[in-house]
Amino acid sequence: MTLQHHPDDCTLAAFAAGTLDLGEHVAIATHLVGCSQCRGFVRAMEGVGGTVLASLPPTPMSADALLQLEARLSDTSEPQQTESMPPISDTGIPSLPKFVRQYRMGGWQWVAPRVRLRRIDLPVPSKTRVFLLRSGPGTRMLQHSHTGVEMTCVLAGAFEHEGGYFGPGDFDLGDETIDHRPIVKGREDCICLVAMRGDLRLEGLLGRLIQPFVRL
Ligand SMILES: [Zn+2]
């Protein structure tokens, strides 16, 4: 699988430095699970960070985000189901990384015709909300804008907008300056993990009608 769209270098560097909030961290880690190219970049950044840290007086800092991720990746055993660990959600989405499935999730909520959303509850408060978004074939997503950054990882299916075609494993970054209206391509549902900071504003008549019912 050749990925076409990756997080930018600044975002990967922030991941390596551990400065992203948890929601954004989850989105980038989801991309890294399927992208050896970006994993290599993060590993290099952590090497640079380690060199810098080694020249400083000892502090309790650590830059081991990738090490932790790789430990999870190389762990092929089924997770232990203990009382202290929440059960793995059976999402029916094989490409959703195991570490995400350990978070508590809500049920699938109606957002719009052929669009469903499933909230992911992070274990600590985060300014970024994380959810799964599932859209049927041919769905044109509602015109929307947002007041902050929106990270999207494609888990299954594909969508397309002015910025290109996004298939499984691809990563898309939107912000308040970008006004995209993606359309779902192909015959299968498009399922994405979305990390969104700020408020979502649905535009148009339908958007205004359903906005009060959509709690994002
Ligand atoms: Zn990548």
Residues whose N, C-alpha, C, O or C-beta is under 5 A from the ligand:
A	BS01	ZN	H6 C35 C38
